[in-house]
Amino acid sequence: MSSGNVEDRIQRLEQKVRQLEEVARSDGNAVPWWERIAGAFKGDEVYAAAIKLGAEMRKADQLQESAENHAAESSCISETRAFA
C-alpha cells in the first residue's frame, strides 16, 4: 500500500471521527433511550406474561444448575472417601 493511500485513508478516518464527535455533542441534550421507552409496556398483559415466563425459565435454570453442582460435589466427596 502506498503512503498516499494510507494518508488518504487517515484523512477520511479523521473526518469521520470529527463528524461522529459533532453528532455526539449535538445529541447531548437528548433523552436517553431507556427513559424514552420507560413505561411503554405498562398494563400490557402479553408483556407481563413474557416477563413472568422469563423469570420462571431463569429460576428453573438456576435450580437445574444447583442440582448439577450438588451432584458433582457429591461425586467428588464419594471419590475422595474411596481413596481414604
mmCIF file of the N, C-alpha and C atoms, coordinates in Angstrom:
data_MODEL
# 
_entry.id   MODEL 
# 
loop_
_atom_site.group_PDB 
_atom_site.id 
_atom_site.type_symbol 
_atom_site.label_atom_id 
_atom_site.label_alt_id 
_atom_site.label_comp_id 
_atom_site.label_asym_id 
_atom_site.label_entity_id 
_atom_site.label_seq_id 
_atom_site.pdbx_PDB_ins_code 
_atom_site.Cartn_x 
_atom_site.Cartn_y 
_atom_site.Cartn_z 
_atom_site.occupancy 
_atom_site.B_iso_or_equiv 
_atom_site.pdbx_formal_charge 
_atom_site.auth_seq_id 
_atom_site.auth_comp_id 
_atom_site.auth_asym_id 
_atom_site.auth_atom_id 
_atom_site.pdbx_PDB_model_num 
ATOM 1   N N  . MET A 1 1  ? 0.856   -1.169  0.000  1.00 0.00 ? 1  MET A N  1 
ATOM 2   C CA . MET A 1 1  ? 0.000   0.000   0.000  1.00 0.00 ? 1  MET A CA 1 
ATOM 3   C C  . MET A 1 1  ? 0.901   1.230   0.000  1.00 0.00 ? 1  MET A C  1 
ATOM 4   N N  . SER A 1 2  ? 0.638   2.173   -0.880 1.00 0.00 ? 2  SER A N  1 
ATOM 5   C CA . SER A 1 2  ? 1.468   3.368   -0.969 1.00 0.00 ? 2  SER A CA 1 
ATOM 6   C C  . SER A 1 2  ? 1.148   4.314   0.180  1.00 0.00 ? 2  SER A C  1 
ATOM 7   N N  . SER A 1 3  ? 2.127   5.176   0.488  1.00 0.00 ? 3  SER A N  1 
ATOM 8   C CA . SER A 1 3  ? 1.916   6.114   1.601  1.00 0.00 ? 3  SER A CA 1 
ATOM 9   C C  . SER A 1 3  ? 0.799   7.103   1.282  1.00 0.00 ? 3  SER A C  1 
ATOM 10  N N  . GLY A 1 4  ? 0.590   7.398   -0.025 1.00 0.00 ? 4  GLY A N  1 
ATOM 11  C CA . GLY A 1 4  ? -0.512  8.275   -0.416 1.00 0.00 ? 4  GLY A CA 1 
ATOM 12  C C  . GLY A 1 4  ? -1.858  7.686   -0.052 1.00 0.00 ? 4  GLY A C  1 
ATOM 13  N N  . ASN A 1 5  ? -2.021  6.388   -0.292 1.00 0.00 ? 5  ASN A N  1 
ATOM 14  C CA . ASN A 1 5  ? -3.285  5.718   0.066  1.00 0.00 ? 5  ASN A CA 1 
ATOM 15  C C  . ASN A 1 5  ? -3.502  5.738   1.565  1.00 0.00 ? 5  ASN A C  1 
ATOM 16  N N  . VAL A 1 6  ? -2.444  5.492   2.319  1.00 0.00 ? 6  VAL A N  1 
ATOM 17  C CA . VAL A 1 6  ? -2.558  5.470   3.774  1.00 0.00 ? 6  VAL A CA 1 
ATOM 18  C C  . VAL A 1 6  ? -2.931  6.859   4.280  1.00 0.00 ? 6  VAL A C  1 
ATOM 19  N N  . GLU A 1 7  ? -2.292  7.879   3.742  1.00 0.00 ? 7  GLU A N  1 
ATOM 20  C CA . GLU A 1 7  ? -2.597  9.244   4.172  1.00 0.00 ? 7  GLU A CA 1 
ATOM 21  C C  . GLU A 1 7  ? -4.039  9.622   3.837  1.00 0.00 ? 7  GLU A C  1 
ATOM 22  N N  . ASP A 1 8  ? -4.507  9.210   2.651  1.00 0.00 ? 8  ASP A N  1 
ATOM 23  C CA . ASP A 1 8  ? -5.899  9.478   2.274  1.00 0.00 ? 8  ASP A CA 1 
ATOM 24  C C  . ASP A 1 8  ? -6.863  8.790   3.224  1.00 0.00 ? 8  ASP A C  1 
ATOM 25  N N  . ARG A 1 9  ? -6.558  7.563   3.540  1.00 0.00 ? 9  ARG A N  1 
ATOM 26  C CA . ARG A 1 9  ? -7.426  6.812   4.450  1.00 0.00 ? 9  ARG A CA 1 
ATOM 27  C C  . ARG A 1 9  ? -7.440  7.448   5.833  1.00 0.00 ? 9  ARG A C  1 
ATOM 28  N N  . ILE A 1 10 ? -6.283  7.900   6.298  1.00 0.00 ? 10 ILE A N  1 
ATOM 29  C CA . ILE A 1 10 ? -6.211  8.551   7.606  1.00 0.00 ? 10 ILE A CA 1 
ATOM 30  C C  . ILE A 1 10 ? -7.032  9.838   7.594  1.00 0.00 ? 10 ILE A C  1 
ATOM 31  N N  . GLN A 1 11 ? -6.939  10.605  6.520  1.00 0.00 ? 11 GLN A N  1 
ATOM 32  C CA . GLN A 1 11 ? -7.722  11.835  6.410  1.00 0.00 ? 11 GLN A CA 1 
ATOM 33  C C  . GLN A 1 11 ? -9.224  11.536  6.470  1.00 0.00 ? 11 GLN A C  1 
ATOM 34  N N  . ARG A 1 12 ? -9.648  10.514  5.735  1.00 0.00 ? 12 ARG A N  1 
ATOM 35  C CA . ARG A 1 12 ? -11.070 10.164  5.741  1.00 0.00 ? 12 ARG A CA 1 
ATOM 36  C C  . ARG A 1 12 ? -11.506 9.702   7.132  1.00 0.00 ? 12 ARG A C  1 
ATOM 37  N N  . LEU A 1 13 ? -10.657 8.926   7.797  1.00 0.00 ? 13 LEU A N  1 
ATOM 38  C CA . LEU A 1 13 ? -10.992 8.467   9.149  1.00 0.00 ? 13 LEU A CA 1 
ATOM 39  C C  . LEU A 1 13 ? -11.081 9.638   10.115 1.00 0.00 ? 13 LEU A C  1 
ATOM 40  N N  . GLU A 1 14 ? -10.139 10.563  10.022 1.00 0.00 ? 14 GLU A N  1 
ATOM 41  C CA . GLU A 1 14 ? -10.169 11.725  10.902 1.00 0.00 ? 14 GLU A CA 1 
ATOM 42  C C  . GLU A 1 14 ? -11.421 12.561  10.664 1.00 0.00 ? 14 GLU A C  1 
ATOM 43  N N  . GLN A 1 15 ? -11.824 12.702  9.401  1.00 0.00 ? 15 GLN A N  1 
ATOM 44  C CA . GLN A 1 15 ? -13.036 13.448  9.082  1.00 0.00 ? 15 GLN A CA 1 
ATOM 45  C C  . GLN A 1 15 ? -14.261 12.747  9.673  1.00 0.00 ? 15 GLN A C  1 
ATOM 46  N N  . LYS A 1 16 ? -14.302 11.433  9.552  1.00 0.00 ? 16 LYS A N  1 
ATOM 47  C CA . LYS A 1 16 ? -15.437 10.671  10.094 1.00 0.00 ? 16 LYS A CA 1 
ATOM 48  C C  . LYS A 1 16 ? -15.493 10.801  11.615 1.00 0.00 ? 16 LYS A C  1 
ATOM 49  N N  . VAL A 1 17 ? -14.339 10.772  12.269 1.00 0.00 ? 17 VAL A N  1 
ATOM 50  C CA . VAL A 1 17 ? -14.296 10.929  13.726 1.00 0.00 ? 17 VAL A CA 1 
ATOM 51  C C  . VAL A 1 17 ? -14.832 12.306  14.109 1.00 0.00 ? 17 VAL A C  1 
ATOM 52  N N  . ARG A 1 18 ? -14.433 13.345  13.384 1.00 0.00 ? 18 ARG A N  1 
ATOM 53  C CA . ARG A 1 18 ? -14.950 14.688  13.666 1.00 0.00 ? 18 ARG A CA 1 
ATOM 54  C C  . ARG A 1 18 ? -16.468 14.731  13.516 1.00 0.00 ? 18 ARG A C  1 
ATOM 55  N N  . GLN A 1 19 ? -16.985 14.091  12.468 1.00 0.00 ? 19 GLN A N  1 
ATOM 56  C CA . GLN A 1 19 ? -18.437 14.058  12.265 1.00 0.00 ? 19 GLN A CA 1 
ATOM 57  C C  . GLN A 1 19 ? -19.137 13.355  13.419 1.00 0.00 ? 19 GLN A C  1 
ATOM 58  N N  . LEU A 1 20 ? -18.580 12.233  13.840 1.00 0.00 ? 20 LEU A N  1 
ATOM 59  C CA . LEU A 1 20 ? -19.178 11.483  14.951 1.00 0.00 ? 20 LEU A CA 1 
ATOM 60  C C  . LEU A 1 20 ? -19.126 12.283  16.251 1.00 0.00 ? 20 LEU A C  1 
ATOM 61  N N  . GLU A 1 21 ? -18.034 12.992  16.459 1.00 0.00 ? 21 GLU A N  1 
ATOM 62  C CA . GLU A 1 21 ? -17.925 13.825  17.664 1.00 0.00 ? 21 GLU A CA 1 
ATOM 63  C C  . GLU A 1 21 ? -18.969 14.930  17.645 1.00 0.00 ? 21 GLU A C  1 
ATOM 64  N N  . GLU A 1 22 ? -19.221 15.529  16.470 1.00 0.00 ? 22 GLU A N  1 
ATOM 65  C CA . GLU A 1 22 ? -20.245 16.573  16.355 1.00 0.00 ? 22 GLU A CA 1 
ATOM 66  C C  . GLU A 1 22 ? -21.625 16.019  16.667 1.00 0.00 ? 22 GLU A C  1 
ATOM 67  N N  . VAL A 1 23 ? -21.906 14.848  16.154 1.00 0.00 ? 23 VAL A N  1 
ATOM 68  C CA . VAL A 1 23 ? -23.206 14.217  16.421 1.00 0.00 ? 23 VAL A CA 1 
ATOM 69  C C  . VAL A 1 23 ? -23.346 13.935  17.913 1.00 0.00 ? 23 VAL A C  1 
ATOM 70  N N  . ALA A 1 24 ? -22.287 13.432  18.518 1.00 0.00 ? 24 ALA A N  1 
ATOM 71  C CA . ALA A 1 24 ? -22.336 13.106  19.946 1.00 0.00 ? 24 ALA A CA 1 
ATOM 72  C C  . ALA A 1 24 ? -22.555 14.376  20.773 1.00 0.00 ? 24 ALA A C  1 
ATOM 73  N N  . ARG A 1 25 ? -21.900 15.466  20.412 1.00 0.00 ? 25 ARG A N  1 
ATOM 74  C CA . ARG A 1 25 ? -22.059 16.720  21.139 1.00 0.00 ? 25 ARG A CA 1 
ATOM 75  C C  . ARG A 1 25 ? -23.463 17.298  20.949 1.00 0.00 ? 25 ARG A C  1 
ATOM 76  N N  . SER A 1 26 ? -23.978 17.237  19.736 1.00 0.00 ? 26 SER A N  1 
ATOM 77  C CA . SER A 1 26 ? -25.290 17.821  19.460 1.00 0.00 ? 26 SER A CA 1 
ATOM 78  C C  . SER A 1 26 ? -26.412 17.007  20.082 1.00 0.00 ? 26 SER A C  1 
ATOM 79  N N  . ASP A 1 27 ? -26.161 15.743  20.373 1.00 0.00 ? 27 ASP A N  1 
ATOM 80  C CA . ASP A 1 27 ? -27.176 14.864  20.956 1.00 0.00 ? 27 ASP A CA 1 
ATOM 81  C C  . ASP A 1 27 ? -27.103 14.864  22.478 1.00 0.00 ? 27 ASP A C  1 
ATOM 82  N N  . GLY A 1 28 ? -26.287 15.725  23.041 1.00 0.00 ? 28 GLY A N  1 
ATOM 83  C CA . GLY A 1 28 ? -26.064 15.749  24.486 1.00 0.00 ? 28 GLY A CA 1 
ATOM 84  C C  . GLY A 1 28 ? -27.303 16.030  25.309 1.00 0.00 ? 28 GLY A C  1 
ATOM 85  N N  . ASN A 1 29 ? -28.269 16.762  24.749 1.00 0.00 ? 29 ASN A N  1 
ATOM 86  C CA . ASN A 1 29 ? -29.487 17.098  25.484 1.00 0.00 ? 29 ASN A CA 1 
ATOM 87  C C  . ASN A 1 29 ? -30.622 16.128  25.214 1.00 0.00 ? 29 ASN A C  1 
ATOM 88  N N  . ALA A 1 30 ? -30.362 15.139  24.389 1.00 0.00 ? 30 ALA A N  1 
ATOM 89  C CA . ALA A 1 30 ? -31.414 14.178  24.038 1.00 0.00 ? 30 ALA A CA 1 
ATOM 90  C C  . ALA A 1 30 ? -31.756 13.310  25.250 1.00 0.00 ? 30 ALA A C  1 
ATOM 91  N N  . VAL A 1 31 ? -32.984 12.883  25.286 1.00 0.00 ? 31 VAL A N  1 
ATOM 92  C CA . VAL A 1 31 ? -33.439 11.990  26.357 1.00 0.00 ? 31 VAL A CA 1 
ATOM 93  C C  . VAL A 1 31 ? -32.855 10.608  26.100 1.00 0.00 ? 31 VAL A C  1 
ATOM 94  N N  . PRO A 1 32 ? -32.220 9.989   27.113 1.00 0.00 ? 32 PRO A N  1 
ATOM 95  C CA . PRO A 1 32 ? -31.651 8.640   26.926 1.00 0.00 ? 32 PRO A CA 1 
ATOM 96  C C  . PRO A 1 32 ? -32.734 7.649   26.507 1.00 0.00 ? 32 PRO A C  1 
ATOM 97  N N  . TRP A 1 33 ? -32.341 6.651   25.729 1.00 0.00 ? 33 TRP A N  1 
ATOM 98  C CA . TRP A 1 33 ? -33.307 5.696   25.181 1.00 0.00 ? 33 TRP A CA 1 
ATOM 99  C C  . TRP A 1 33 ? -34.092 4.997   26.269 1.00 0.00 ? 33 TRP A C  1 
ATOM 100 N N  . TRP A 1 34 ? -33.468 4.683   27.399 1.00 0.00 ? 34 TRP A N  1 
ATOM 101 C CA . TRP A 1 34 ? -34.186 3.944   28.437 1.00 0.00 ? 34 TRP A CA 1 
ATOM 102 C C  . TRP A 1 34 ? -35.271 4.809   29.074 1.00 0.00 ? 34 TRP A C  1 
ATOM 103 N N  . GLU A 1 35 ? -35.086 6.119   29.049 1.00 0.00 ? 35 GLU A N  1 
ATOM 104 C CA . GLU A 1 35 ? -36.132 6.991   29.572 1.00 0.00 ? 35 GLU A CA 1 
ATOM 105 C C  . GLU A 1 35 ? -37.253 7.169   28.542 1.00 0.00 ? 35 GLU A C  1 
ATOM 106 N N  . ARG A 1 36 ? -36.919 7.102   27.261 1.00 0.00 ? 36 ARG A N  1 
ATOM 107 C CA . ARG A 1 36 ? -37.936 7.233   26.218 1.00 0.00 ? 36 ARG A CA 1 
ATOM 108 C C  . ARG A 1 36 ? -38.886 6.039   26.211 1.00 0.00 ? 36 ARG A C  1 
ATOM 109 N N  . ILE A 1 37 ? -38.390 4.850   26.557 1.00 0.00 ? 37 ILE A N  1 
ATOM 110 C CA . ILE A 1 37 ? -39.245 3.662   26.495 1.00 0.00 ? 37 ILE A CA 1 
ATOM 111 C C  . ILE A 1 37 ? -39.832 3.264   27.844 1.00 0.00 ? 37 ILE A C  1 
ATOM 112 N N  . ALA A 1 38 ? -39.400 3.944   28.912 1.00 0.00 ? 38 ALA A N  1 
ATOM 113 C CA . ALA A 1 38 ? -39.890 3.603   30.249 1.00 0.00 ? 38 ALA A CA 1 
ATOM 114 C C  . ALA A 1 38 ? -41.414 3.695   30.272 1.00 0.00 ? 38 ALA A C  1 
ATOM 115 N N  . GLY A 1 39 ? -42.044 2.654   30.743 1.00 0.00 ? 39 GLY A N  1 
ATOM 116 C CA . GLY A 1 39 ? -43.497 2.633   30.853 1.00 0.00 ? 39 GLY A CA 1 
ATOM 117 C C  . GLY A 1 39 ? -44.229 2.281   29.570 1.00 0.00 ? 39 GLY A C  1 
ATOM 118 N N  . ALA A 1 40 ? -43.488 1.977   28.521 1.00 0.00 ? 40 ALA A N  1 
ATOM 119 C CA . ALA A 1 40 ? -44.128 1.684   27.234 1.00 0.00 ? 40 ALA A CA 1 
ATOM 120 C C  . ALA A 1 40 ? -45.024 0.443   27.303 1.00 0.00 ? 40 ALA A C  1 
ATOM 121 N N  . PHE A 1 41 ? -44.730 -0.471  28.215 1.00 0.00 ? 41 PHE A N  1 
ATOM 122 C CA . PHE A 1 41 ? -45.495 -1.717  28.297 1.00 0.00 ? 41 PHE A CA 1 
ATOM 123 C C  . PHE A 1 41 ? -46.415 -1.752  29.513 1.00 0.00 ? 41 PHE A C  1 
ATOM 124 N N  . LYS A 1 42 ? -46.616 -0.614  30.140 1.00 0.00 ? 42 LYS A N  1 
ATOM 125 C CA . LYS A 1 42 ? -47.457 -0.553  31.334 1.00 0.00 ? 42 LYS A CA 1 
ATOM 126 C C  . LYS A 1 42 ? -48.862 -1.057  31.001 1.00 0.00 ? 42 LYS A C  1 
ATOM 127 N N  . GLY A 1 43 ? -49.320 -2.050  31.760 1.00 0.00 ? 43 GLY A N  1 
ATOM 128 C CA . GLY A 1 43 ? -50.653 -2.600  31.556 1.00 0.00 ? 43 GLY A CA 1 
ATOM 129 C C  . GLY A 1 43 ? -50.763 -3.587  30.409 1.00 0.00 ? 43 GLY A C  1 
ATOM 130 N N  . ASP A 1 44 ? -49.653 -3.903  29.749 1.00 0.00 ? 44 ASP A N  1 
ATOM 131 C CA . ASP A 1 44 ? -49.669 -4.832  28.617 1.00 0.00 ? 44 ASP A CA 1 
ATOM 132 C C  . ASP A 1 44 ? -49.608 -6.264  29.151 1.00 0.00 ? 44 ASP A C  1 
ATOM 133 N N  . GLU A 1 45 ? -50.688 -7.009  28.978 1.00 0.00 ? 45 GLU A N  1 
ATOM 134 C CA . GLU A 1 45 ? -50.771 -8.369  29.520 1.00 0.00 ? 45 GLU A CA 1 
ATOM 135 C C  . GLU A 1 45 ? -49.779 -9.319  28.849 1.00 0.00 ? 45 GLU A C  1 
ATOM 136 N N  . VAL A 1 46 ? -49.561 -9.147  27.561 1.00 0.00 ? 46 VAL A N  1 
ATOM 137 C CA . VAL A 1 46 ? -48.626 -10.012 26.841 1.00 0.00 ? 46 VAL A CA 1 
ATOM 138 C C  . VAL A 1 46 ? -47.211 -9.794  27.375 1.00 0.00 ? 46 VAL A C  1 
ATOM 139 N N  . TYR A 1 47 ? -46.843 -8.532  27.585 1.00 0.00 ? 47 TYR A N  1 
ATOM 140 C CA . TYR A 1 47 ? -45.521 -8.224  28.128 1.00 0.00 ? 47 TYR A CA 1 
ATOM 141 C C  . TYR A 1 47 ? -45.380 -8.808  29.537 1.00 0.00 ? 47 TYR A C  1 
ATOM 142 N N  . ALA A 1 48 ? -46.405 -8.654  30.343 1.00 0.00 ? 48 ALA A N  1 
ATOM 143 C CA . ALA A 1 48 ? -46.374 -9.191  31.712 1.00 0.00 ? 48 ALA A CA 1 
ATOM 144 C C  . ALA A 1 48 ? -46.202 -10.711 31.683 1.00 0.00 ? 48 ALA A C  1 
ATOM 145 N N  . ALA A 1 49 ? -46.890 -11.377 30.761 1.00 0.00 ? 49 ALA A N  1 
ATOM 146 C CA . ALA A 1 49 ? -46.756 -12.829 30.644 1.00 0.00 ? 49 ALA A CA 1 
ATOM 147 C C  . ALA A 1 49 ? -45.339 -13.205 30.205 1.00 0.00 ? 49 ALA A C  1 
ATOM 148 N N  . ALA A 1 50 ? -44.766 -12.437 29.285 1.00 0.00 ? 50 ALA A N  1 
ATOM 149 C CA . ALA A 1 50 ? -43.401 -12.712 28.825 1.00 0.00 ? 50 ALA A CA 1 
ATOM 150 C C  . ALA A 1 50 ? -42.403 -12.545 29.971 1.00 0.00 ? 50 ALA A C  1 
ATOM 151 N N  . ILE A 1 51 ? -42.564 -11.514 30.768 1.00 0.00 ? 51 ILE A N  1 
ATOM 152 C CA . ILE A 1 51 ? -41.687 -11.289 31.919 1.00 0.00 ? 51 ILE A CA 1 
ATOM 153 C C  . ILE A 1 51 ? -41.811 -12.448 32.913 1.00 0.00 ? 51 ILE A C  1 
ATOM 154 N N  . LYS A 1 52 ? -43.047 -12.876 33.161 1.00 0.00 ? 52 LYS A N  1 
ATOM 155 C CA . LYS A 1 52 ? -43.284 -13.979 34.105 1.00 0.00 ? 52 LYS A CA 1 
ATOM 156 C C  . LYS A 1 52 ? -42.640 -15.275 33.596 1.00 0.00 ? 52 LYS A C  1 
ATOM 157 N N  . LEU A 1 53 ? -42.817 -15.571 32.311 1.00 0.00 ? 53 LEU A N  1 
ATOM 158 C CA . LEU A 1 53 ? -42.203 -16.782 31.745 1.00 0.00 ? 53 LEU A CA 1 
ATOM 159 C C  . LEU A 1 53 ? -40.686 -16.712 31.800 1.00 0.00 ? 53 LEU A C  1 
ATOM 160 N N  . GLY A 1 54 ? -40.141 -15.545 31.525 1.00 0.00 ? 54 GLY A N  1 
ATOM 161 C CA . GLY A 1 54 ? -38.689 -15.372 31.596 1.00 0.00 ? 54 GLY A CA 1 
ATOM 162 C C  . GLY A 1 54 ? -38.170 -15.635 32.995 1.00 0.00 ? 54 GLY A C  1 
ATOM 163 N N  . ALA A 1 55 ? -38.859 -15.124 33.994 1.00 0.00 ? 55 ALA A N  1 
ATOM 164 C CA . ALA A 1 55 ? -38.462 -15.339 35.388 1.00 0.00 ? 55 ALA A CA 1 
ATOM 165 C C  . ALA A 1 55 ? -38.545 -16.816 35.752 1.00 0.00 ? 55 ALA A C  1 
ATOM 166 N N  . GLU A 1 56 ? -39.602 -17.479 35.298 1.00 0.00 ? 56 GLU A N  1 
ATOM 167 C CA . GLU A 1 56 ? -39.754 -18.912 35.565 1.00 0.00 ? 56 GLU A CA 1 
ATOM 168 C C  . GLU A 1 56 ? -38.630 -19.718 34.911 1.00 0.00 ? 56 GLU A C  1 
ATOM 169 N N  . MET A 1 57 ? -38.272 -19.347 33.688 1.00 0.00 ? 57 MET A N  1 
ATOM 170 C CA . MET A 1 57 ? -37.194 -20.058 32.991 1.00 0.00 ? 57 MET A CA 1 
ATOM 171 C C  . MET A 1 57 ? -35.857 -19.857 33.710 1.00 0.00 ? 57 MET A C  1 
ATOM 172 N N  . ARG A 1 58 ? -35.587 -18.620 34.146 1.00 0.00 ? 58 ARG A N  1 
ATOM 173 C CA . ARG A 1 58 ? -34.330 -18.363 34.865 1.00 0.00 ? 58 ARG A CA 1 
ATOM 174 C C  . ARG A 1 58 ? -34.283 -19.158 36.158 1.00 0.00 ? 58 ARG A C  1 
ATOM 175 N N  . LYS A 1 59 ? -35.409 -19.214 36.877 1.00 0.00 ? 59 LYS A N  1 
ATOM 176 C CA . LYS A 1 59 ? -35.459 -19.956 38.137 1.00 0.00 ? 59 LYS A CA 1 
ATOM 177 C C  . LYS A 1 59 ? -35.230 -21.446 37.885 1.00 0.00 ? 59 LYS A C  1 
ATOM 178 N N  . ALA A 1 60 ? -35.863 -21.980 36.842 1.00 0.00 ? 60 ALA A N  1 
ATOM 179 C CA . ALA A 1 60 ? -35.680 -23.398 36.508 1.00 0.00 ? 60 ALA A CA 1 
ATOM 180 C C  . ALA A 1 60 ? -34.229 -23.686 36.151 1.00 0.00 ? 60 ALA A C  1 
ATOM 181 N N  . ASP A 1 61 ? -33.602 -22.780 35.393 1.00 0.00 ? 61 ASP A N  1 
ATOM 182 C CA . ASP A 1 61 ? -32.190 -22.952 35.037 1.00 0.00 ? 61 ASP A CA 1 
ATOM 183 C C  . ASP A 1 61 ? -31.316 -22.936 36.278 1.00 0.00 ? 61 ASP A C  1 
ATOM 184 N N  . GLN A 1 62 ? -31.614 -22.033 37.212 1.00 0.00 ? 62 GLN A N  1 
ATOM 185 C CA . GLN A 1 62 ? -30.838 -21.954 38.450 1.00 0.00 ? 62 GLN A CA 1 
ATOM 186 C C  . GLN A 1 62 ? -30.991 -23.221 39.275 1.00 0.00 ? 62 GLN A C  1 
ATOM 187 N N  . LEU A 1 63 ? -32.222 -23.734 39.356 1.00 0.00 ? 63 LEU A N  1 
ATOM 188 C CA . LEU A 1 63 ? -32.452 -24.965 40.111 1.00 0.00 ? 63 LEU A CA 1 
ATOM 189 C C  . LEU A 1 63 ? -31.718 -26.144 39.478 1.00 0.00 ? 63 LEU A C  1 
ATOM 190 N N  . GLN A 1 64 ? -31.753 -26.228 38.156 1.00 0.00 ? 64 GLN A N  1 
ATOM 191 C CA . GLN A 1 64 ? -31.065 -27.310 37.460 1.00 0.00 ? 64 GLN A CA 1 
ATOM 192 C C  . GLN A 1 64 ? -29.561 -27.203 37.672 1.00 0.00 ? 64 GLN A C  1 
ATOM 193 N N  . GLU A 1 65 ? -29.025 -25.984 37.557 1.00 0.00 ? 65 GLU A N  1 
ATOM 194 C CA . GLU A 1 65 ? -27.589 -25.788 37.747 1.00 0.00 ? 65 GLU A CA 1 
ATOM 195 C C  . GLU A 1 65 ? -27.191 -26.130 39.185 1.00 0.00 ? 65 GLU A C  1 
ATOM 196 N N  . SER A 1 66 ? -28.035 -25.746 40.132 1.00 0.00 ? 66 SER A N  1 
ATOM 197 C CA . SER A 1 66 ? -27.764 -26.045 41.533 1.00 0.00 ? 66 SER A CA 1 
ATOM 198 C C  . SER A 1 66 ? -27.752 -27.554 41.769 1.00 0.00 ? 66 SER A C  1 
ATOM 199 N N  . ALA A 1 67 ? -28.705 -28.255 41.178 1.00 0.00 ? 67 ALA A N  1 
ATOM 200 C CA . ALA A 1 67 ? -28.768 -29.712 41.320 1.00 0.00 ? 67 ALA A CA 1 
ATOM 201 C C  . ALA A 1 67 ? -27.543 -30.368 40.678 1.00 0.00 ? 67 ALA A C  1 
ATOM 202 N N  . GLU A 1 68 ? -27.146 -29.873 39.519 1.00 0.00 ? 68 GLU A N  1 
ATOM 203 C CA . GLU A 1 68 ? -25.965 -30.429 38.848 1.00 0.00 ? 68 GLU A CA 1 
ATOM 204 C C  . GLU A 1 68 ? -24.707 -30.189 39.675 1.00 0.00 ? 68 GLU A C  1 
ATOM 205 N N  . ASN A 1 69 ? -24.588 -28.998 40.251 1.00 0.00 ? 69 ASN A N  1 
ATOM 206 C CA . ASN A 1 69 ? -23.431 -28.698 41.091 1.00 0.00 ? 69 ASN A CA 1 
ATOM 207 C C  . ASN A 1 69 ? -23.416 -29.577 42.323 1.00 0.00 ? 69 ASN A C  1 
ATOM 208 N N  . HIS A 1 70 ? -24.595 -29.780 42.923 1.00 0.00 ? 70 HIS A N  1 
ATOM 209 C CA . HIS A 1 70 ? -24.689 -30.632 44.109 1.00 0.00 ? 70 HIS A CA 1 
ATOM 210 C C  . HIS A 1 70 ? -24.294 -32.071 43.767 1.00 0.00 ? 70 HIS A C  1 
ATOM 211 N N  . ALA A 1 71 ? -24.754 -32.563 42.628 1.00 0.00 ? 71 ALA A N  1 
ATOM 212 C CA . ALA A 1 71 ? -24.410 -33.918 42.205 1.00 0.00 ? 71 ALA A CA 1 
ATOM 213 C C  . ALA A 1 71 ? -22.915 -34.048 41.965 1.00 0.00 ? 71 ALA A C  1 
ATOM 214 N N  . ALA A 1 72 ? -22.319 -33.037 41.358 1.00 0.00 ? 72 ALA A N  1 
ATOM 215 C CA . ALA A 1 72 ? -20.877 -33.064 41.094 1.00 0.00 ? 72 ALA A CA 1 
ATOM 216 C C  . ALA A 1 72 ? -20.100 -33.032 42.400 1.00 0.00 ? 72 ALA A C  1 
ATOM 217 N N  . GLU A 1 73 ? -20.543 -32.221 43.354 1.00 0.00 ? 73 GLU A N  1 
ATOM 218 C CA . GLU A 1 73 ? -19.873 -32.153 44.649 1.00 0.00 ? 73 GLU A CA 1 
ATOM 219 C C  . GLU A 1 73 ? -19.983 -33.484 45.382 1.00 0.00 ? 73 GLU A C  1 
ATOM 220 N N  . SER A 1 74 ? -21.169 -34.092 45.336 1.00 0.00 ? 74 SER A N  1 
ATOM 221 C CA . SER A 1 74 ? -21.373 -35.381 45.988 1.00 0.00 ? 74 SER A CA 1 
ATOM 222 C C  . SER A 1 74 ? -20.479 -36.441 45.375 1.00 0.00 ? 74 SER A C  1 
ATOM 223 N N  . SER A 1 75 ? -20.329 -36.406 44.077 1.00 0.00 ? 75 SER A N  1 
ATOM 224 C CA . SER A 1 75 ? -19.478 -37.355 43.378 1.00 0.00 ? 75 SER A CA 1 
ATOM 225 C C  . SER A 1 75 ? -18.021 -37.188 43.792 1.00 0.00 ? 75 SER A C  1 
ATOM 226 N N  . CYS A 1 76 ? -17.585 -35.953 43.922 1.00 0.00 ? 76 CYS A N  1 
ATOM 227 C CA . CYS A 1 76 ? -16.204 -35.692 44.325 1.00 0.00 ? 76 CYS A CA 1 
ATOM 228 C C  . CYS A 1 76 ? -15.968 -36.169 45.755 1.00 0.00 ? 76 CYS A C  1 
ATOM 229 N N  . ILE A 1 77 ? -16.953 -35.952 46.615 1.00 0.00 ? 77 ILE A N  1 
ATOM 230 C CA . ILE A 1 77 ? -16.823 -36.401 48.024 1.00 0.00 ? 77 ILE A CA 1 
ATOM 231 C C  . ILE A 1 77 ? -16.739 -37.922 48.067 1.00 0.00 ? 77 ILE A C  1 
ATOM 232 N N  . SER A 1 78 ? -17.575 -38.597 47.281 1.00 0.00 ? 78 SER A N  1 
ATOM 233 C CA . SER A 1 78 ? -17.553 -40.065 47.240 1.00 0.00 ? 78 SER A CA 1 
ATOM 234 C C  . SER A 1 78 ? -16.207 -40.569 46.750 1.00 0.00 ? 78 SER A C  1 
ATOM 235 N N  . GLU A 1 79 ? -15.670 -39.945 45.717 1.00 0.00 ? 79 GLU A N  1 
ATOM 236 C CA . GLU A 1 79 ? -14.384 -40.354 45.176 1.00 0.00 ? 79 GLU A CA 1 
ATOM 237 C C  . GLU A 1 79 ? -13.282 -40.121 46.187 1.00 0.00 ? 79 GLU A C  1 
ATOM 238 N N  . THR A 1 80 ? -13.349 -39.021 46.936 1.00 0.00 ? 80 THR A N  1 
ATOM 239 C CA . THR A 1 80 ? -12.338 -38.710 47.938 1.00 0.00 ? 80 THR A CA 1 
ATOM 240 C C  . THR A 1 80 ? -12.372 -39.755 49.044 1.00 0.00 ? 80 THR A C  1 
ATOM 241 N N  . ARG A 1 81 ? -13.564 -40.159 49.457 1.00 0.00 ? 81 ARG A N  1 
ATOM 242 C CA . ARG A 1 81 ? -13.709 -41.154 50.520 1.00 0.00 ? 81 ARG A CA 1 
ATOM 243 C C  . ARG A 1 81 ? -13.179 -42.516 50.041 1.00 0.00 ? 81 ARG A C  1 
ATOM 244 N N  . ALA A 1 82 ? -13.323 -42.794 48.759 1.00 0.00 ? 82 ALA A N  1 
ATOM 245 C CA . ALA A 1 82 ? -12.854 -44.064 48.218 1.00 0.00 ? 82 ALA A CA 1 
ATOM 246 C C  . ALA A 1 82 ? -11.333 -44.143 48.295 1.00 0.00 ? 82 ALA A C  1 
ATOM 247 N N  . PHE A 1 83 ? -10.651 -43.024 48.185 1.00 0.00 ? 83 PHE A N  1 
ATOM 248 C CA . PHE A 1 83 ? -9.196  -43.014 48.230 1.00 0.00 ? 83 PHE A CA 1 
ATOM 249 C C  . PHE A 1 83 ? -8.672  -43.007 49.664 1.00 0.00 ? 83 PHE A C  1 
ATOM 250 N N  . ALA A 1 84 ? -9.524  -42.664 50.632 1.00 0.00 ? 84 ALA A N  1 
ATOM 251 C CA . ALA A 1 84 ? -9.064  -42.537 52.020 1.00 0.00 ? 84 ALA A CA 1 
ATOM 252 C C  . ALA A 1 84 ? -8.870  -43.850 52.679 1.00 0.00 ? 84 ALA A C  1 
# 
